[in-house]
């Protein structure tokens, strides 16, 4: 916002340049580490290999669940404040119901994944719930009763957060010996998703963000 005065335009461009340079450096170092694998000079034994497509799918699901959670936690207080003309403190307290639900929903996602019988179907159903929840949130406006708006955001919150637990219920199943590597890889994409969603929000509005998620 213009009234924050955190960075001037020159400082902003310098920050962007520094981040781009850091990204280029990390990309180069990652290539150096993996160069022999990429050119076929080095291979891993069959016992240490796994299908990367499985990891990519989990990365995508973590974008949609944890990435959306990060984005919503960041914008929800202002959304309630603006939509329902609430005081800062009241809007913040209402928005806090979203992350607070983590205490129940995230463990339950892992538990359901363990008990349901099919981890893939658990993830599919939860992902569908995420879509339905955020689609309903798209329609929230000032004419809604506040309790109903809270119920809809908590519905979306439950599935987004349960999806995090369900995702990590699958991670160790891909390759037990590489669980740490896979978990770190998947987790990074949650943060990436948060950045992408908040960038969309900065260029559009809350309704568009909810529809995108």
N, C-alpha and C positions, 0 to 999 in steps of 0.2 A: 504494500500500500504506500501511497505517496507521502503520507504523514509520518511514516516510521523513520525515514532518513537513516536507514541502516548502512546502505552503501550508495555512493554516488555512481553515475553512469560509468566513469572511468574505472572505478574500483570493481564494478560489476563485470566489465569486459575483461579486466585482469584476472578476476576470479575464474571466469569461464575459461580463459586461456590456460591458467594453471591446472584446472581440472582436466582439460583436454590433453595437456602435456602428461599429466599423471596417468590418464587412461592409455595414452600411446605407449608410455614406458611399461606399464603393467602388461599390455598386449605383447610387446616385444619380449619381455622376460618370460611370459607364458609360452611364447613360441620357442624360445631358446630351450626351455625345460622339456618341451614335448616334440622338438624337431625330429629327433631320431624315430619317434613313433609315427609322425606324420609322413615321413619319407620311406617308411618301411624298413629302416635300418635296425630297429629294435621292436620286438614283439613280446607280449606277455604270455605266459603259459595259459593253456586253455582253462585251467582251474581258477585263474584269476580274472577271467574275462566276464563281462556281462553285457546285456543289450542296452545300449545307450538310449534307445527309443523309450524304454521303460522309465529311465531317469527324466527324459524330456517331458513325458506325460505328467510326472509328479511335479516337475518345475512349473508346468502350466497350471496344474491344480493349485499350487501354492501361490501363484500369482493371483488367481481368482479368489482364494480364501484369505490368506494372510495379507496379501497385497491390498485387497479391498478393505480389510479390517484396519490397516494402518491409515488408509485414506479417509475412511469414515470417522475414525477417532479424531482425526485432525480437523475435519470440517463440521462435524455434527453440532458442537456447541453454537457456532455462528449460524448454522442452518436453523436451529430451533429459535435462536434469538431473533433472527430476521423474519422467519416465517410467522411466528406467533407473537412478535413484539414483546419478548420477555426480557427481564433483567439479566445481566451477565451471569450472576451467581445462579439464578434459577435455571437458566439455559444450560449452564455447565453441569449442574446437579442432574438434570434430566438426561443430558448426553452421557453422563457417567454410567448410566444403566447399561450402555452398550459394552464397554470393556469389562464392567463388573461381572457380566454374565460368563466371562471366561472361566471363572471358578467352577462352573458346572459344565458348560458346553464343550470346552476343549477336551477334558478327560472323557466326557461321554462319547465324543467322536471316536476316540481310540478304543473305548470299551465296546461300542457297537461294532466297530471293525473286527474286534476279537470274537465277539459272540454271534454275529449275524451269519457267518458261514462263508460269505463271499466278500472279500475286501474290495474287489473291483466294483461289485454292485453297490456296496456301501458308499464308495466314493462317488459313483454315478448318481445315486439318489440324493446324497448331500449336495452335490454340485447343482443338481436341478433345484433343490431347495434354496440355494444361494440365489439363483437366477430369479425364482419366483419372489423371494423376499425383497430383492432390490427393485424388481419391476413394480411391486406394490408401493415401495417407498417413493418411486418416481411420481406417484399421483398425490403425495402429501402436499396439502396447501393450507392456507390460513382458515379455511372453512371446516377443516377436520377438528374433531374433539382431540385435545392434547393426549388423553389416555390412549386413544386409538392410534395416534401417530407413534407414541411410545411402544405400543404393542407391535406395530409393524416393524419398527427398527429393531426391536428385540427378537422378532421372528427372523429377520435377516441376520442379526448378530449370531443367533444360535447356530444356524447352518454354516455361516462363514467360519466361526470358531471351531465348530465340530469338524469341519473340513480339515483344519490344521491337525487335529488329533488323528483323524483318519489317514491323512497323508503320511504321518510318521508311523502309523501302524503298518504301512506298506514298505517304507524305506528299508528296514532290516531284511525284508524278504527277497530283495533283489540280489544282493550278494553279501553274505554275512561278514566276510573278511574285509569288505570295503565299505562297511556301514558308515563310518565316520566321513569318508570322502563324499559319499552320496548324500548324506545328511547335510553337510556343509554346502554342497552344490545346490540342493533343493532349497535350503534356507535362504541363500542369497537371492533367489528369484522372488521371494516374498517382498523383500525390500525394493527390488526392481519394480515389482508390480505397484507398490505404494507410490513410488516416484511417477510412474506412468499415469496412474489414476489421478494423482494430484495435479499433474501437468494438464491433463484433460480438464479438470475442475477449474484451473486457473484461466483456461481459455474459453470455458463455456459457463455452465451453471450447475446447481445441485441436481436438478431433474435429469440433465444430460448425463451427469456422472453416474447416477443410479441406474439409468438405462444401459450405460456402457458396461457396468459391472454385472 
